[in-house]
Amino acid sequence: MAIFEQIVRTLHQLRVQHRRRLPFLAPAVERRRPRLAAEDYAARHSIEHTLDRKADLRRLAPVRPDAAHRYEQLLRYELAGLREVVAALENTVGGRELQECLTEAREEIERLEIEVAWCASLAPRWPTTAER
């Protein structure tokens, strides 16, 4: 019986040692988790910065032509990107959630088109560089 007990203890120790995983044996996502967290933080920071900058430009657009021009550029870039997303999603098979997403995206496109038109209406307020 002593040999049998020794074998059981040895097997138990092997099982415990096996639970301590070596980093290179971890699944790819687990190995990349710190990097993914850093990328997520950087992306959120970049988005927040862009939204802050966009809000500043919108606030300055009525009084500064350079801000209005830059704001309009950002809006047109965002509008083009959103239209591409909608075009890609329209070719995707999906259910109700996809349709809700498309509806929201189309509403956002309409809102952006209104903002672009507003920016364009600001342009006649200022003389062109040749008139200054």
The first five atom37 places (N, CA, C, CB, O) and aatype in JSON, in Angstrom:
{
  "aatype": [12, 0, 9, 13, 6, 5, 9, 19, 1, 16, 10, 8, 5, 10, 1, 19, 5, 8, 1, 1, 1, 10, 14, 13, 10, 0, 14, 0, 19, 6, 1, 1, 1, 14, 1, 10, 0, 0, 6, 3, 18, 0, 0, 1, 8, 15, 9, 6, 8, 16, 10, 3, 1, 11, 0, 3, 10, 1, 1, 10, 0, 14, 19, 1, 14, 3, 0, 0, 8, 1, 18, 6, 5, 10, 10, 1, 18, 6, 10, 0, 7, 10, 1, 6, 19, 19, 0, 0, 10, 6, 2, 16, 19, 7, 7, 1, 6, 10, 5, 6, 4, 10, 16, 6, 0, 1, 6, 6, 9, 6, 1, 10, 6, 9, 6, 19, 0, 17, 4, 0, 15, 10, 0, 14, 1, 17, 14, 16, 16, 0, 6, 1],
  "atom_mask": [
    [1, 1, 1, 1, 1],
    [1, 1, 1, 1, 1],
    [1, 1, 1, 1, 1],
    [1, 1, 1, 1, 1],
    [1, 1, 1, 1, 1],
    [1, 1, 1, 1, 1],
    [1, 1, 1, 1, 1],
    [1, 1, 1, 1, 1],
    [1, 1, 1, 1, 1],
    [1, 1, 1, 1, 1],
    [1, 1, 1, 1, 1],
    [1, 1, 1, 1, 1],
    [1, 1, 1, 1, 1],
    [1, 1, 1, 1, 1],
    [1, 1, 1, 1, 1],
    [1, 1, 1, 1, 1],
    [1, 1, 1, 1, 1],
    [1, 1, 1, 1, 1],
    [1, 1, 1, 1, 1],
    [1, 1, 1, 1, 1],
    [1, 1, 1, 1, 1],
    [1, 1, 1, 1, 1],
    [1, 1, 1, 1, 1],
    [1, 1, 1, 1, 1],
    [1, 1, 1, 1, 1],
    [1, 1, 1, 1, 1],
    [1, 1, 1, 1, 1],
    [1, 1, 1, 1, 1],
    [1, 1, 1, 1, 1],
    [1, 1, 1, 1, 1],
    [1, 1, 1, 1, 1],
    [1, 1, 1, 1, 1],
    [1, 1, 1, 1, 1],
    [1, 1, 1, 1, 1],
    [1, 1, 1, 1, 1],
    [1, 1, 1, 1, 1],
    [1, 1, 1, 1, 1],
    [1, 1, 1, 1, 1],
    [1, 1, 1, 1, 1],
    [1, 1, 1, 1, 1],
    [1, 1, 1, 1, 1],
    [1, 1, 1, 1, 1],
    [1, 1, 1, 1, 1],
    [1, 1, 1, 1, 1],
    [1, 1, 1, 1, 1],
    [1, 1, 1, 1, 1],
    [1, 1, 1, 1, 1],
    [1, 1, 1, 1, 1],
    [1, 1, 1, 1, 1],
    [1, 1, 1, 1, 1],
    [1, 1, 1, 1, 1],
    [1, 1, 1, 1, 1],
    [1, 1, 1, 1, 1],
    [1, 1, 1, 1, 1],
    [1, 1, 1, 1, 1],
    [1, 1, 1, 1, 1],
    [1, 1, 1, 1, 1],
    [1, 1, 1, 1, 1],
    [1, 1, 1, 1, 1],
    [1, 1, 1, 1, 1],
    [1, 1, 1, 1, 1],
    [1, 1, 1, 1, 1],
    [1, 1, 1, 1, 1],
    [1, 1, 1, 1, 1],
    [1, 1, 1, 1, 1],
    [1, 1, 1, 1, 1],
    [1, 1, 1, 1, 1],
    [1, 1, 1, 1, 1],
    [1, 1, 1, 1, 1],
    [1, 1, 1, 1, 1],
    [1, 1, 1, 1, 1],
    [1, 1, 1, 1, 1],
    [1, 1, 1, 1, 1],
    [1, 1, 1, 1, 1],
    [1, 1, 1, 1, 1],
    [1, 1, 1, 1, 1],
    [1, 1, 1, 1, 1],
    [1, 1, 1, 1, 1],
    [1, 1, 1, 1, 1],
    [1, 1, 1, 1, 1],
    [1, 1, 1, 0, 1],
    [1, 1, 1, 1, 1],
    [1, 1, 1, 1, 1],
    [1, 1, 1, 1, 1],
    [1, 1, 1, 1, 1],
    [1, 1, 1, 1, 1],
    [1, 1, 1, 1, 1],
    [1, 1, 1, 1, 1],
    [1, 1, 1, 1, 1],
    [1, 1, 1, 1, 1],
    [1, 1, 1, 1, 1],
    [1, 1, 1, 1, 1],
    [1, 1, 1, 1, 1],
    [1, 1, 1, 0, 1],
    [1, 1, 1, 0, 1],
    [1, 1, 1, 1, 1],
    [1, 1, 1, 1, 1],
    [1, 1, 1, 1, 1],
    [1, 1, 1, 1, 1],
    [1, 1, 1, 1, 1],
    [1, 1, 1, 1, 1],
    [1, 1, 1, 1, 1],
    [1, 1, 1, 1, 1],
    [1, 1, 1, 1, 1],
    [1, 1, 1, 1, 1],
    [1, 1, 1, 1, 1],
    [1, 1, 1, 1, 1],
    [1, 1, 1, 1, 1],
    [1, 1, 1, 1, 1],
    [1, 1, 1, 1, 1],
    [1, 1, 1, 1, 1],
    [1, 1, 1, 1, 1],
    [1, 1, 1, 1, 1],
    [1, 1, 1, 1, 1],
    [1, 1, 1, 1, 1],
    [1, 1, 1, 1, 1],
    [1, 1, 1, 1, 1],
    [1, 1, 1, 1, 1],
    [1, 1, 1, 1, 1],
    [1, 1, 1, 1, 1],
    [1, 1, 1, 1, 1],
    [1, 1, 1, 1, 1],
    [1, 1, 1, 1, 1],
    [1, 1, 1, 1, 1],
    [1, 1, 1, 1, 1],
    [1, 1, 1, 1, 1],
    [1, 1, 1, 1, 1],
    [1, 1, 1, 1, 1],
    [1, 1, 1, 1, 1],
    [1, 1, 1, 1, 1],
    [1, 1, 1, 1, 1],
    [1, 1, 1, 1, 1]
  ],
  "atom_positions": [
    [[0.8, -1.2, 0.0], [0.0, 0.0, 0.0], [0.84, 1.26, 0.0], [-0.91, 0.0, 1.17], [0.4, 2.29, -0.51]],
    [[2.03, 1.2, 0.56], [2.89, 2.37, 0.64], [3.26, 2.86, -0.76], [4.16, 2.06, 1.46], [3.31, 4.07, -1.01]],
    [[3.51, 1.93, -1.67], [3.86, 2.32, -3.04], [2.66, 2.98, -3.71], [4.33, 1.08, -3.86], [2.81, 3.98, -4.41]],
    [[1.47, 2.44, -3.48], [0.27, 3.02, -4.08], [0.05, 4.46, -3.58], [-0.96, 2.15, -3.76], [-0.27, 5.35, -4.37]],
    [[0.22, 4.67, -2.28], [0.08, 6.01, -1.72], [1.13, 6.97, -2.3], [0.2, 5.96, -0.19], [0.83, 8.13, -2.58]],
    [[2.35, 6.47, -2.47], [3.41, 7.29, -3.06], [3.06, 7.69, -4.49], [4.77, 6.53, -3.03], [3.29, 8.83, -4.9]],
    [[2.51, 6.77, -5.24], [2.11, 7.06, -6.63], [1.01, 8.11, -6.64], [1.64, 5.76, -7.36], [1.05, 9.03, -7.45]],
    [[0.02, 7.99, -5.75], [-1.08, 8.95, -5.68], [-0.53, 10.34, -5.34], [-2.14, 8.52, -4.64], [-0.93, 11.32, -5.96]],
    [[0.39, 10.42, -4.36], [0.99, 11.71, -3.99], [1.77, 12.31, -5.16], [1.92, 11.54, -2.77], [1.69, 13.51, -5.41]],
    [[2.5, 11.48, -5.85], [3.28, 11.96, -7.0], [2.36, 12.49, -8.1], [4.17, 10.84, -7.55], [2.62, 13.54, -8.67]],
    [[1.3, 11.76, -8.38], [0.34, 12.22, -9.39], [-0.31, 13.53, -8.96], [-0.74, 11.15, -9.63], [-0.52, 14.43, -9.77]],
    [[-0.63, 13.64, -7.67], [-1.22, 14.88, -7.18], [-0.25, 16.05, -7.33], [-1.63, 14.72, -5.7], [-0.66, 17.14, -7.73]],
    [[1.01, 15.83, -7.03], [2.01, 16.89, -7.19], [2.17, 17.29, -8.65], [3.37, 16.44, -6.62], [2.31, 18.47, -8.97]],
    [[2.15, 16.31, -9.53], [2.25, 16.62, -10.96], [1.06, 17.45, -11.43], [2.35, 15.32, -11.79], [1.22, 18.37, -12.22]],
    [[-0.13, 17.13, -10.93], [-1.31, 17.87, -11.31], [-1.23, 19.31, -10.79], [-2.57, 17.17, -10.77], [-1.61, 20.24, -11.5]],
    [[-0.76, 19.51, -9.57], [-0.61, 20.84, -8.99], [0.43, 21.64, -9.79], [-0.2, 20.75, -7.5], [0.21, 22.82, -10.07]],
    [[1.54, 21.02, -10.14], [2.57, 21.71, -10.89], [2.07, 22.07, -12.29], [3.83, 20.83, -10.99], [2.43, 23.11, -12.85]],
    [[1.24, 21.22, -12.84], [0.71, 21.48, -14.17], [-0.2, 22.7, -14.19], [-0.06, 20.25, -14.68], [-0.3, 23.39, -15.2]],
    [[-0.86, 22.97, -13.06], [-1.76, 24.11, -12.99], [-1.03, 25.44, -13.12], [-2.54, 24.08, -11.7], [-1.59, 26.42, -13.6]],
    [[0.22, 25.47, -12.69], [1.01, 26.69, -12.85], [1.42, 26.75, -14.31], [2.27, 26.72, -11.9], [2.33, 26.04, -14.74]],
    [[0.76, 27.58, -15.06], [0.99, 27.62, -16.49], [2.18, 28.5, -16.82], [-0.26, 28.13, -17.22], [2.41, 29.53, -16.19]],
    [[2.91, 28.08, -17.78], [4.01, 28.88, -18.27], [3.45, 29.92, -19.23], [5.09, 28.0, -18.95], [2.52, 29.64, -19.98]],
    [[4.02, 31.14, -19.21], [3.46, 32.22, -20.04], [3.38, 31.87, -21.52], [4.28, 33.47, -19.86], [2.42, 32.23, -22.19]],
    [[4.39, 31.18, -22.04], [4.37, 30.89, -23.47], [3.36, 29.81, -23.83], [5.75, 30.46, -23.93], [3.07, 29.61, -25.01]],
    [[2.81, 29.11, -22.82], [1.77, 28.12, -23.09], [0.36, 28.71, -23.0], [1.91, 26.96, -22.12], [-0.62, 28.05, -23.35]],
    [[0.27, 29.94, -22.53], [-1.04, 30.58, -22.41], [-1.61, 30.85, -23.81], [-0.93, 31.91, -21.6], [-0.86, 31.04, -24.77]],
    [[-2.92, 30.86, -23.92], [-3.53, 31.19, -25.22], [-3.09, 32.59, -25.68], [-5.08, 31.11, -25.12], [-2.72, 33.44, -24.87]],
    [[-3.15, 32.8, -26.96], [-2.65, 34.04, -27.55], [-3.32, 35.27, -26.96], [-2.87, 34.02, -29.06], [-2.65, 36.27, -26.7]],
    [[-4.62, 35.22, -26.73], [-5.32, 36.38, -26.19], [-4.82, 36.71, -24.79], [-6.85, 36.13, -26.17], [-4.65, 37.87, -24.45]],
    [[-4.59, 35.68, -23.98], [-4.09, 35.93, -22.63], [-2.69, 36.54, -22.66], [-4.07, 34.63, -21.82], [-2.38, 37.41, -21.85]],
    [[-1.86, 36.1, -23.59], [-0.51, 36.67, -23.7], [-0.59, 38.12, -24.15], [0.36, 35.86, -24.69], [0.23, 38.95, -23.73]],
    [[-1.56, 38.44, -24.98], [-1.67, 39.79, -25.53], [-2.52, 40.72, -24.67], [-2.26, 39.73, -26.92], [-2.64, 41.9, -24.98]],
    [[-3.1, 40.21, -23.59], [-4.02, 41.01, -22.78], [-3.41, 42.35, -22.34], [-4.43, 40.22, -21.56], [-4.09, 43.36, -22.48]],
    [[-2.19, 42.42, -21.82], [-1.63, 43.73, -21.44], [-1.5, 44.68, -22.64], [-0.26, 43.55, -20.78], [-1.77, 45.88, -22.53]],
    [[-1.09, 44.13, -23.77], [-0.96, 44.96, -24.97], [-2.32, 45.45, -25.44], [-0.26, 44.18, -26.09], [-2.46, 46.6, -25.84]],
    [[-3.32, 44.57, -25.4], [-4.67, 44.97, -25.79], [-5.2, 46.06, -24.88], [-5.61, 43.76, -25.78], [-5.86, 47.0, -25.34]],
    [[-4.93, 45.94, -23.59], [-5.38, 46.98, -22.65], [-4.72, 48.31, -22.97], [-5.08, 46.56, -21.2], [-5.37, 49.35, -22.9]],
    [[-3.44, 48.29, -23.3], [-2.73, 49.52, -23.65], [-3.29, 50.12, -24.94], [-1.22, 49.26, -23.8], [-3.47, 51.33, -25.05]],
    [[-3.56, 49.27, -25.92], [-4.14, 49.74, -27.19], [-5.53, 50.32, -26.96], [-4.19, 48.6, -28.22], [-5.89, 51.32, -27.57]],
    [[-6.32, 49.68, -26.1], [-7.65, 50.16, -25.78], [-7.58, 51.53, -25.12], [-8.38, 49.15, -24.87], [-8.35, 52.43, -25.46]],
    [[-6.66, 51.69, -24.19], [-6.48, 52.98, -23.51], [-6.09, 54.05, -24.52], [-5.41, 52.87, -22.4], [-6.63, 55.16, -24.5]],
    [[-5.14, 53.73, -25.4], [-4.68, 54.71, -26.4], [-5.82, 55.09, -27.35], [-3.5, 54.14, -27.2], [-5.97, 56.26, -27.69]],
    [[-6.61, 54.12, -27.76], [-7.73, 54.41, -28.66], [-8.76, 55.3, -27.98], [-8.39, 53.1, -29.14], [-9.26, 56.25, -28.58]],
    [[-9.1, 54.98, -26.71], [-10.06, 55.82, -25.99], [-9.53, 57.24, -25.82], [-10.37, 55.21, -24.62], [-10.28, 58.2, -25.98]],
    [[-8.25, 57.37, -25.51], [-7.64, 58.69, -25.35], [-7.69, 59.47, -26.67], [-6.17, 58.56, -24.86], [-8.0, 60.66, -26.69]],
    [[-7.39, 58.8, -27.76], [-7.42, 59.44, -29.07], [-8.83, 59.89, -29.44], [-6.87, 58.48, -30.15], [-9.02, 60.98, -29.96]],
    [[-9.82, 59.05, -29.17], [-11.21, 59.4, -29.46], [-11.65, 60.59, -28.61], [-12.14, 58.19, -29.22], [-12.27, 61.52, -29.12]],
    [[-11.31, 60.56, -27.32], [-11.68, 61.67, -26.45], [-11.03, 62.97, -26.92], [-11.28, 61.38, -24.99], [-11.67, 64.02, -26.91]],
    [[-9.77, 62.9, -27.32], [-9.08, 64.08, -27.81], [-9.75, 64.62, -29.08], [-7.6, 63.76, -28.09], [-9.95, 65.83, -29.22]],
    [[-10.11, 63.72, -29.99], [-10.76, 64.12, -31.23], [-12.12, 64.77, -30.94], [-10.94, 62.91, -32.16], [-12.45, 65.79, -31.54]],
    [[-12.89, 64.19, -30.04], [-14.19, 64.76, -29.7], [-14.04, 66.12, -29.03], [-14.97, 63.8, -28.79], [-14.82, 67.03, -29.29]],
    [[-13.04, 66.26, -28.16], [-12.78, 67.57, -27.53], [-12.4, 68.6, -28.58], [-11.67, 67.45, -26.47], [-12.89, 69.73, -28.55]],
    [[-11.54, 68.21, -29.5], [-11.11, 69.13, -30.56], [-12.29, 69.51, -31.45], [-9.98, 68.48, -31.41], [-12.43, 70.67, -31.84]],
    [[-13.12, 68.54, -31.76], [-14.29, 68.8, -32.6], [-15.24, 69.77, -31.89], [-15.03, 67.47, -32.93], [-15.77, 70.68, -32.53]],
    [[-15.45, 69.59, -30.59], [-16.32, 70.5, -29.83], [-15.73, 71.91, -29.8], [-16.51, 69.97, -28.4], [-16.47, 72.89, -29.93]],
    [[-14.42, 72.01, -29.62], [-13.76, 73.33, -29.64], [-13.94, 74.01, -30.99], [-12.26, 73.19, -29.32], [-14.25, 75.2, -31.05]],
    [[-13.75, 73.27, -32.06], [-13.9, 73.84, -33.39], [-15.34, 74.28, -33.65], [-13.46, 72.83, -34.46], [-15.57, 75.32, -34.27]],
    [[-16.29, 73.5, -33.19], [-17.7, 73.88, -33.39], [-18.0, 75.17, -32.64], [-18.65, 72.74, -32.92], [-18.71, 76.04, -33.15]],
    [[-17.46, 75.3, -31.43], [-17.68, 76.5, -30.64], [-17.03, 77.73, -31.29], [-17.12, 76.31, -29.23], [-17.59, 78.82, -31.23]],
    [[-15.87, 77.54, -31.92], [-15.15, 78.66, -32.53], [-15.58, 78.95, -33.97], [-13.68, 78.37, -32.5], [-15.28, 80.02, -34.49]],
    [[-16.27, 78.02, -34.6], [-16.63, 78.17, -36.02], [-17.36, 79.47, -36.35], [-17.48, 77.01, -36.44], [-17.05, 80.08, -37.38]],
    [[-18.3, 79.93, -35.53], [-19.0, 81.17, -35.9], [-18.12, 82.43, -35.86], [-20.17, 81.38, -34.98], [-18.47, 83.43, -36.48]],
    [[-17.0, 82.38, -35.16], [-16.19, 83.59, -35.02], [-14.83, 83.51, -35.7], [-15.99, 83.9, -33.56], [-14.16, 84.53, -35.88]],
    [[-14.4, 82.31, -36.08], [-13.09, 82.17, -36.71], [-13.2, 81.34, -37.98], [-12.08, 81.52, -35.73], [-13.62, 80.18, -37.93]],
    [[-12.83, 81.92, -39.12], [-12.95, 81.18, -40.38], [-12.07, 79.94, -40.44], [-12.61, 82.08, -41.54], [-12.47, 78.94, -41.04]],
    [[-10.88, 79.98, -39.84], [-10.02, 78.81, -39.87], [-10.64, 77.65, -39.09], [-8.63, 79.15, -39.3], [-10.53, 76.49, -39.49]],
    [[-11.3, 77.97, -37.97], [-11.97, 76.93, -37.19], [-13.17, 76.36, -37.96], [-12.44, 77.49, -35.82], [-13.41, 75.15, -37.95]],
    [[-13.91, 77.24, -38.63], [-15.05, 76.78, -39.42], [-14.6, 75.86, -40.55], [-15.83, 77.98, -39.99], [-15.22, 74.83, -40.81]],
    [[-13.51, 76.25, -41.2], [-12.99, 75.44, -42.3], [-12.53, 74.07, -41.8], [-11.83, 76.16, -43.01], [-12.85, 73.04, -42.4]],
    [[-11.8, 74.06, -40.7], [-11.3, 72.79, -40.15], [-12.45, 71.92, -39.65], [-10.3, 73.05, -39.01], [-12.44, 70.7, -39.83]],
    [[-13.43, 72.55, -39.01], [-14.59, 71.82, -38.52], [-15.34, 71.16, -39.68], [-15.54, 72.76, -37.72], [-15.75, 70.01, -39.6]],
    [[-15.5, 71.92, -40.76], [-16.17, 71.37, -41.94], [-15.37, 70.2, -42.52], [-16.36, 72.46, -43.02], [-15.95, 69.2, -42.94]],
    [[-14.04, 70.32, -42.54], [-13.21, 69.21, -43.01], [-13.43, 67.96, -42.17], [-11.73, 69.6, -42.99], [-13.61, 66.87, -42.71]],
    [[-13.41, 68.13, -40.84], [-13.63, 66.99, -39.95], [-15.0, 66.36, -40.17], [-13.48, 67.41, -38.49], [-15.13, 65.14, -40.2]],
    [[-16.01, 67.2, -40.32], [-17.36, 66.68, -40.54], [-17.45, 65.91, -41.85], [-18.37, 67.82, -40.54], [-18.07, 64.85, -41.91]],
    [[-16.84, 66.45, -42.89], [-16.88, 65.76, -44.2], [-16.13, 64.42, -44.14], [-16.26, 66.66, -45.31], [-16.57, 63.43, -44.73]],
    [[-15.03, 64.39, -43.42], [-14.27, 63.15, -43.26], [-15.11, 62.13, -42.49], [-12.94, 63.41, -42.52], [-15.18, 60.96, -42.88]],
    [[-15.75, 62.57, -41.41], [-16.6, 61.68, -40.62], [-17.79, 61.19, -41.44], [-17.08, 62.4, -39.36], [-18.16, 60.02, -41.36]],
    [[-18.37, 62.08, -42.23], [-19.51, 61.74, -43.07], [-19.13, 60.7, -44.12], [-20.07, 63.0, -43.74], [-19.87, 59.74, -44.35]],
    [[-17.99, 60.88, -44.75], [-17.53, 59.92, -45.76], [-17.29, 58.55, -45.13], [-16.23, 60.42, -46.44], [-17.66, 57.52, -45.7]],
    [[-16.67, 58.53, -43.96], [-16.42, 57.26, -43.27], [-17.71, 56.56, -42.88], [0.0, 0.0, 0.0], [-17.84, 55.35, -43.04]],
    [[-18.66, 57.33, -42.38], [-19.94, 56.74, -41.98], [-20.7, 56.21, -43.18], [-20.79, 57.77, -41.24], [-21.35, 55.17, -43.1]],
    [[-20.63, 56.92, -44.3], [-21.29, 56.42, -45.51], [-20.66, 55.1, -45.98], [-21.2, 57.46, -46.64], [-21.37, 54.21, -46.44]],
    [[-19.35, 54.99, -45.86], [-18.67, 53.73, -46.22], [-19.11, 52.59, -45.32], [-17.15, 53.89, -46.15], [-19.33, 51.48, -45.79]],
    [[-19.25, 52.87, -44.03], [-19.7, 51.85, -43.08], [-21.11, 51.39, -43.43], [-19.65, 52.38, -41.64], [-21.39, 50.2, -43.44]],
    [[-21.98, 52.35, -43.71], [-23.37, 52.0, -44.05], [-23.4, 51.17, -45.34], [-24.24, 53.28, -44.22], [-24.13, 50.19, -45.42]],
    [[-22.6, 51.56, -46.34], [-22.57, 50.79, -47.59], [-22.09, 49.36, -47.34], [-21.64, 51.48, -48.61], [-22.63, 48.42, -47.93]],
    [[-21.1, 49.2, -46.48], [-20.61, 47.86, -46.17], [-21.66, 47.06, -45.4], [-19.3, 47.94, -45.36], [-21.85, 45.87, -45.66]],
    [[-22.33, 47.71, -44.45], [-23.33, 47.0, -43.65], [-24.56, 46.63, -44.47], [-23.75, 47.85, -42.47], [-25.2, 45.62, -44.19]],
    [[-24.89, 47.43, -45.46], [-26.05, 47.11, -46.3], [-25.84, 45.82, -47.07], [-26.34, 48.25, -47.26], [-26.8, 45.16, -47.45]],
    [[-24.6, 45.46, -47.31], [-24.28, 44.22, -48.03], [-24.06, 43.05, -47.08], [-23.04, 44.42, -48.89], [-23.61, 41.98, -47.49]],
    [[-24.39, 43.25, -45.81], [-24.2, 42.22, -44.8], [-25.54, 41.6, -44.45], [-23.51, 42.8, -43.55], [-26.56, 42.28, -44.36]],
    [[-25.51, 40.3, -44.25], [-26.72, 39.62, -43.83], [-26.83, 39.78, -42.32], [-26.71, 38.1, -44.25], [-25.89, 39.47, -41.59]],
    [[-27.96, 40.24, -41.86], [-28.15, 40.43, -40.43], [-29.61, 40.53, -40.08], [0.0, 0.0, 0.0], [-30.48, 40.56, -40.95]],
    [[-29.86, 40.57, -38.81], [-31.23, 40.61, -38.34], [-31.66, 42.0, -37.91], [0.0, 0.0, 0.0], [-31.25, 43.01, -38.49]],
    [[-32.48, 42.02, -36.88], [-33.06, 43.26, -36.4], [-31.99, 44.22, -35.87], [-34.08, 42.98, -35.32], [-32.08, 45.43, -36.08]],
    [[-31.0, 43.68, -35.19], [-29.94, 44.54, -34.64], [-29.18, 45.27, -35.74], [-28.96, 43.71, -33.81], [-28.84, 46.44, -35.58]],
    [[-28.93, 44.6, -36.85], [-28.25, 45.25, -37.97], [-29.12, 46.36, -38.54], [-27.92, 44.22, -39.07], [-28.62, 47.44, -38.87]],
    [[-30.41, 46.11, -38.66], [-31.31, 47.13, -39.18], [-31.38, 48.34, -38.25], [-32.71, 46.55, -39.38], [-31.45, 49.48, -38.71]],
    [[-31.36, 48.09, -36.94], [-31.35, 49.2, -35.98], [-30.06, 50.0, -36.1], [-31.52, 48.66, -34.54], [-30.07, 51.23, -36.02]],
    [[-28.95, 49.3, -36.29], [-27.66, 49.96, -36.46], [-27.66, 50.82, -37.72], [-26.53, 48.92, -36.53], [-27.18, 51.95, -37.7]],
    [[-28.2, 50.29, -38.81], [-28.28, 51.04, -40.06], [-29.17, 52.28, -39.91], [-28.81, 50.15, -41.19], [-28.85, 53.35, -40.43]],
    [[-30.28, 52.12, -39.2], [-31.17, 53.26, -38.97], [-30.46, 54.36, -38.19], [-32.43, 52.81, -38.21], [-30.55, 55.53, -38.54]],
    [[-29.74, 53.97, -37.13], [-29.0, 54.95, -36.34], [-27.91, 55.62, -37.17], [-28.38, 54.27, -35.11], [-27.7, 56.83, -37.07]],
    [[-27.24, 54.85, -37.99], [-26.17, 55.4, -38.84], [-26.74, 56.39, -39.85], [-25.4, 54.28, -39.56], [-26.15, 57.43, -40.11]],
    [[-27.89, 56.06, -40.43], [-28.52, 56.98, -41.39], [-28.97, 58.27, -40.71], [-29.72, 56.29, -42.07], [-28.87, 59.35, -41.29]],
    [[-29.47, 58.16, -39.48], [-29.84, 59.35, -38.73], [-28.61, 60.22, -38.45], [-30.53, 58.96, -37.41], [-28.68, 61.44, -38.52]],
    [[-27.5, 59.57, -38.12], [-26.25, 60.31, -37.88], [-25.77, 60.98, -39.16], [-25.16, 59.36, -37.33], [-25.25, 62.1, -39.11]],
    [[-25.93, 60.32, -40.29], [-25.56, 60.92, -41.58], [-26.38, 62.18, -41.82], [-25.76, 59.9, -42.74], [-25.84, 63.2, -42.24]],
    [[-27.68, 62.11, -41.55], [-28.54, 63.29, -41.72], [-28.07, 64.43, -40.81], [-30.02, 62.93, -41.42], [-28.02, 65.59, -41.23]],
    [[-27.74, 64.11, -39.56], [-27.27, 65.12, -38.62], [-25.97, 65.75, -39.09], [-27.09, 64.51, -37.24], [-25.79, 66.96, -39.01]],
    [[-25.06, 64.91, -39.59], [-23.78, 65.43, -40.08], [-23.98, 66.3, -41.33], [-22.83, 64.27, -40.41], [-23.29, 67.31, -41.49]],
    [[-24.91, 65.93, -42.19], [-25.19, 66.74, -43.38], [-25.71, 68.13, -42.97], [-26.22, 66.03, -44.29], [-25.37, 69.13, -43.6]],
    [[-26.51, 68.18, -41.92], [-27.0, 69.47, -41.4], [-25.84, 70.3, -40.86], [-28.06, 69.25, -40.3], [-25.78, 71.5, -41.1]],
    [[-24.93, 69.67, -40.14], [-23.76, 70.37, -39.61], [-22.87, 70.9, -40.73], [-22.95, 69.44, -38.69], [-22.36, 72.02, -40.64]],
    [[-22.68, 70.11, -41.78], [-21.86, 70.54, -42.91], [-22.51, 71.74, -43.6], [-21.66, 69.38, -43.93], [-21.83, 72.7, -43.96]],
    [[-23.82, 71.69, -43.76], [-24.53, 72.82, -44.37], [-24.4, 74.06, -43.49], [-26.03, 72.47, -44.58], [-24.25, 75.17, -44.01]],
    [[-24.46, 73.89, -42.19], [-24.28, 75.02, -41.26], [-22.9, 75.64, -41.43], [-24.49, 74.57, -39.8], [-22.76, 76.86, -41.48]],
    [[-21.89, 74.79, -41.53], [-20.52, 75.29, -41.74], [-20.42, 76.04, -43.06], [-19.5, 74.13, -41.7], [-19.79, 77.1, -43.14]],
    [[-21.02, 75.48, -44.08], [-20.98, 76.14, -45.4], [-21.68, 77.49, -45.35], [-21.64, 75.24, -46.47], [-21.29, 78.42, -46.07]],
    [[-22.71, 77.61, -44.52], [-23.41, 78.9, -44.41], [-22.57, 79.96, -43.7], [-24.72, 78.73, -43.68], [-22.83, 81.15, -43.83]],
    [[-21.56, 79.53, -42.96], [-20.68, 80.47, -42.26], [-19.65, 81.1, -43.2], [-19.96, 79.78, -41.11], [-19.18, 82.21, -42.94]],
    [[-19.31, 80.43, -44.26], [-18.25, 80.89, -45.17], [-18.51, 82.27, -45.75], [-18.08, 79.9, -46.29], [-17.58, 83.07, -45.82]],
    [[-19.73, 82.61, -46.17], [-19.94, 83.96, -46.74], [-19.73, 85.1, -45.74], [-21.33, 84.04, -47.3], [-19.63, 86.26, -46.15]],
    [[-19.67, 84.81, -44.46], [-19.48, 85.85, -43.45], [-18.12, 86.54, -43.55], [-19.64, 85.27, -42.08], [-17.98, 87.71, -43.22]],
    [[-17.12, 85.79, -44.01], [-15.76, 86.3, -43.99], [-15.27, 86.61, -45.39], [-14.84, 85.29, -43.33], [-15.6, 85.9, -46.34]],
    [[-14.5, 87.67, -45.53], [-13.93, 87.95, -46.85], [-12.89, 86.89, -47.21], [-13.3, 89.38, -46.89], [-12.26, 86.31, -46.32]],
    [[-12.71, 86.65, -48.5], [-11.68, 85.71, -48.93], [-10.31, 86.36, -48.71], [-11.88, 85.3, -50.42], [-10.23, 87.56, -48.46]],
    [[-9.27, 85.59, -48.8], [-7.93, 86.11, -48.56], [-7.54, 87.19, -49.59], [-6.9, 84.96, -48.58], [-6.73, 88.06, -49.29]],
    [[-8.1, 87.13, -50.78], [-7.8, 88.13, -51.81], [-8.42, 89.49, -51.47], [-8.3, 87.66, -53.18], [-7.89, 90.53, -51.85]],
    [[-9.56, 89.46, -50.73], [-10.24, 90.7, -50.39], [-9.65, 91.38, -49.18], [-11.7, 90.43, -50.16], [-9.84, 92.58, -48.99]],
    [[-8.93, 90.66, -48.35], [-8.39, 91.22, -47.12], [-7.3, 92.19, -47.37], [-7.88, 90.15, -46.23], [-6.74, 92.75, -46.43]]
  ]
}
